[in-house]
């Protein structure tokens, strides 16, 4: 079910990235404001690491997470969120 590993980072205006804390990711996963079932297949694993199923669209996930993180005050208006699929080693 959780077949893909994603890296979740906040990026400042200078392009410097920082892994998002697992607490932020977990907050989104547990209290997803979209009420969209497509995001049910998500599992926060560690800081900056989220495992998801194949039916989770990464672009929509990134937009929804960025919106949620802004609403919660986790990221500043000038920052953005970057969600990247990691290659299995």
C-alpha positions in Angstrom: 0.0 0.0 0.0 2.8 2.5 0.9 4.8 1.8 -2.2 6.4 5.2 -2.7 8.7 7.2 -0.5 8.5 11.0 -0.6 10.8 13.6 0.7 9.0 16.7 2.1 11.0 19.9 2.5 10.3 23.6 3.1 12.3 25.8 0.8 13.2 29.4 1.7 13.5 32.2 -0.9 17.3 31.6 -1.2 16.6 28.0 -2.3 17.8 26.4 0.9 15.8 23.3 1.8 15.0 21.9 5.2 13.3 18.6 6.0 9.8 19.2 7.4 9.4 17.8 10.9 7.4 14.6 11.2 5.0 16.4 13.5 4.0 18.7 10.6 3.6 15.8 8.2 1.6 13.8 10.8 -0.6 16.7 11.5 -1.5 16.9 7.8 -2.0 13.1 7.5 -4.2 12.8 10.6 -6.2 16.0 10.3 -6.3 16.5 6.5 -8.6 19.5 6.0 -9.4 18.4 2.4 -11.4 15.4 3.5 -10.2 13.8 0.2 -10.0 10.1 0.5 -7.1 10.1 -2.0 -4.8 11.2 0.8 -5.8 8.3 3.1 -2.9 6.3 1.8 -0.2 8.3 3.5 2.1 7.3 6.3 4.5 9.7 8.0 7.8 7.9 8.7 10.4 10.4 9.9 11.4 14.1 9.5 11.0 14.9 5.8 9.8 11.3 4.9 6.3 10.3 3.9 5.3 7.0 2.4 2.3 7.0 0.1 0.3 4.6 -2.1 0.3 4.6 -5.9 -3.1 6.4 -6.0 -1.8 9.5 -4.2 -1.1 12.2 -6.8 2.1 13.9 -5.7 1.3 17.3 -7.3 -2.0 17.5 -5.5 -0.5 16.3 -2.3 2.2 19.0 -2.5 -0.4 21.7 -3.1 -2.7 20.5 -0.3 0.2 20.1 2.2 1.6 23.5 1.3 -1.8 25.1 1.9 -2.2 23.2 5.2 1.3 24.2 6.4 0.6 27.8 5.6 -2.7 27.8 7.5 -1.0 26.2 10.5 1.9 28.8 10.3 4.5 26.1 9.7 5.9 27.8 6.6 6.1 31.5 5.9 4.4 33.2 2.9 7.7 33.5 1.1 8.6 29.8 1.6 7.3 26.9 -0.5 7.0 23.2 0.0 8.8 20.7 -2.2 7.7 17.1 -2.3 10.0 14.7 -4.2 9.7 11.0 -4.9 12.8 9.2 -3.7 14.3 6.4 -5.8 14.5 3.0 -4.1 18.1 2.0 -3.4 
